């Protein structure tokens, strides 16, 4: 190849690089603008407020592990967090059921107010085997006005012979109380 041909090849390669860089810059600018102009999924209008709900929360007082499927006992903490920054909510009912749907414990004798940004908890100890692997909490809450629904979740944890396990389950709204 001649020196003239090598020079033209070099110029063509530089043009390809410039063209590629230009295309990349255009793509980045397009992505930025698309992100700015796209509607945001969690706008203030999309937040669903509520004046009360019934929430089902799965609880595992034990799970099965190993080749023989032996029970692995767990402690569980039900956490109820009022996410509203100004208004209280009222817990109407917090009930713990076993795997067969039988009521194990009713935690409230009377409604309990949870102030704004306050959390409360209910604990099932590791030695409490009454619930079983299909246990659950049913939580009923209400408010005098529409508020951000609380976060209701359970955290399960257990340790045996140097082995530990922990996981969480989020509550599921099964009824919107109006």
C-alpha positions as CSV (number, residue, x, y, z in Angstrom):
1,X,0.0,0.0,0.0
2,X,1.3,3.5,-0.8
3,X,1.9,6.2,1.7
4,X,-1.0,8.0,0.1
5,X,-3.3,5.0,0.7
6,X,-2.2,4.7,4.3
7,X,-2.9,8.3,4.9
8,X,-6.4,8.0,3.4
9,X,-7.0,4.9,5.6
10,X,-5.9,6.8,8.7
11,X,-8.3,9.7,7.8
12,X,-11.2,7.2,7.3
13,X,-10.5,5.6,10.7
14,X,-10.4,9.0,12.4
15,X,-13.8,9.9,10.7
16,X,-15.2,6.6,12.0
17,X,-14.0,7.4,15.5
18,X,-15.5,10.9,15.4
19,X,-18.7,9.5,14.0
20,X,-18.8,6.9,16.7
21,X,-18.1,9.4,19.4
22,X,-20.8,11.7,18.0
23,X,-23.3,8.9,18.0
24,X,-22.4,8.0,21.6
25,X,-22.8,11.6,22.7
26,X,-26.2,11.8,20.9
27,X,-27.3,8.6,22.7
28,X,-26.2,10.0,26.1
29,X,-28.0,13.3,25.5
30,X,-31.1,11.5,24.4
31,X,-31.1,9.3,27.5
32,X,-30.7,12.3,29.8
33,X,-33.5,14.2,28.1
34,X,-35.7,11.1,28.1
35,X,-35.2,10.8,31.8
36,X,-36.0,14.4,32.4
37,X,-39.1,14.5,30.2
38,X,-40.5,11.1,31.2
39,X,-43.2,11.2,33.9
40,X,-42.1,10.1,37.3
41,X,-43.9,6.9,38.5
42,X,-44.0,8.0,42.2
43,X,-45.5,11.5,41.9
44,X,-47.5,13.0,44.8
45,X,-50.7,12.2,42.9
46,X,-49.9,8.5,42.8
47,X,-49.5,8.0,46.5
48,X,-52.5,6.1,47.8
49,X,-53.7,7.4,51.1
50,X,-56.0,5.4,53.3
51,X,-58.2,5.8,56.4
52,X,-57.8,2.1,57.4
53,X,-56.9,-1.4,56.3
54,X,-56.8,-5.0,57.2
55,X,-53.3,-6.4,56.6
56,X,-52.2,-10.1,56.5
57,X,-48.6,-10.7,57.5
58,X,-47.0,-14.2,57.0
59,X,-45.0,-15.4,60.0
60,X,-42.8,-18.5,60.2
61,X,-42.2,-19.8,63.8
62,X,-40.2,-22.4,62.1
63,X,-39.1,-23.6,58.7
64,X,-37.8,-26.9,57.5
65,X,-34.2,-27.5,56.6
66,X,-31.8,-30.3,55.8
67,X,-32.2,-33.6,54.1
68,X,-34.6,-34.9,56.8
69,X,-36.7,-31.7,56.8
70,X,-36.2,-31.0,60.4
71,X,-37.9,-27.9,61.9
72,X,-35.6,-24.9,62.4
73,X,-37.1,-22.7,65.1
74,X,-37.3,-19.0,64.5
75,X,-38.1,-15.9,66.6
76,X,-40.3,-13.4,64.8
77,X,-40.8,-9.7,65.2
78,X,-43.9,-8.0,63.8
79,X,-43.0,-4.4,63.1
80,X,-45.7,-1.7,62.5
81,X,-44.3,1.7,61.4
82,X,-46.5,4.8,61.1
83,X,-45.1,6.4,58.0
84,X,-47.3,9.5,58.3
85,X,-45.3,12.6,59.3
86,X,-48.2,14.5,61.0
87,X,-51.1,12.2,61.9
88,X,-51.5,9.2,64.3
89,X,-53.0,5.9,63.3
90,X,-54.9,3.6,65.6
91,X,-54.3,-0.1,65.8
92,X,-57.7,-1.7,66.2
93,X,-56.6,-5.3,66.2
94,X,-53.4,-7.3,66.2
95,X,-54.1,-11.1,66.2
96,X,-51.7,-14.0,65.8
97,X,-53.0,-17.2,64.1
98,X,-51.5,-20.6,63.7
99,X,-51.1,-22.7,60.5
100,X,-54.6,-24.1,60.9
101,X,-56.2,-20.6,61.3
102,X,-56.8,-20.9,65.0
103,X,-56.3,-17.8,67.1
104,X,-53.2,-18.1,69.2
105,X,-53.1,-14.7,70.8
106,X,-55.0,-11.4,70.6
107,X,-52.4,-8.7,71.4
108,X,-54.8,-5.8,72.0
109,X,-57.4,-5.5,74.8
110,X,-58.3,-2.0,73.5
111,X,-57.2,0.1,70.5
112,X,-53.7,1.5,70.6
113,X,-52.7,4.9,69.1
114,X,-49.4,5.0,67.1
115,X,-48.2,8.6,66.8
116,X,-46.7,10.1,63.6
117,X,-43.4,8.5,62.7
118,X,-43.6,6.0,65.6
119,X,-43.0,2.3,65.4
120,X,-44.3,-0.6,67.6
121,X,-43.5,-4.3,67.7
122,X,-44.8,-7.6,68.7
123,X,-42.5,-10.5,69.4
124,X,-42.9,-14.3,69.0
125,X,-40.0,-15.9,70.8
126,X,-38.0,-18.7,69.3
127,X,-39.3,-21.2,71.8
128,X,-43.0,-20.4,71.0
129,X,-43.9,-23.2,68.5
130,X,-47.6,-22.6,68.6
131,X,-47.8,-20.8,65.2
132,X,-46.1,-23.3,63.0
133,X,-44.7,-22.7,59.5
134,X,-48.0,-21.2,58.2
135,X,-48.7,-18.7,61.0
136,X,-49.8,-15.2,60.4
137,X,-50.8,-11.9,61.9
138,X,-53.9,-10.0,61.0
139,X,-53.5,-6.3,61.7
140,X,-56.4,-3.9,61.5
141,X,-55.6,-0.1,61.7
142,X,-57.6,3.0,61.1
143,X,-57.2,6.8,61.1
144,X,-59.6,9.7,61.3
145,X,-58.3,11.1,58.1
146,X,-56.6,9.7,55.0
147,X,-52.9,9.0,55.7
148,X,-49.9,7.2,54.3
149,X,-50.5,3.5,55.2
150,X,-48.1,2.1,57.7
151,X,-45.3,-0.3,56.8
152,X,-46.2,-3.6,58.4
153,X,-43.6,-6.4,58.1
154,X,-42.2,-9.4,60.0
155,X,-38.6,-10.2,60.5
156,X,-37.7,-13.9,61.4
157,X,-34.4,-15.0,62.8
158,X,-32.9,-18.1,64.2
159,X,-29.5,-19.6,65.1
160,X,-28.5,-23.2,65.8
161,X,-25.2,-24.9,66.0
162,X,-23.3,-22.0,64.4
163,X,-25.9,-21.7,61.6
164,X,-28.1,-18.6,61.3
165,X,-31.0,-17.6,59.1
166,X,-33.0,-14.5,58.9
167,X,-35.5,-13.1,56.4
168,X,-38.4,-10.7,56.2
169,X,-42.0,-10.8,54.9
170,X,-44.1,-7.8,54.0
171,X,-47.7,-7.4,55.0
172,X,-50.4,-7.7,52.3
173,X,-53.5,-5.5,52.4
174,X,-56.5,-7.8,52.1
175,X,-59.2,-5.2,52.8
176,X,-59.4,-1.5,52.4
177,X,-61.5,-0.3,55.4
178,X,-63.4,2.9,54.7
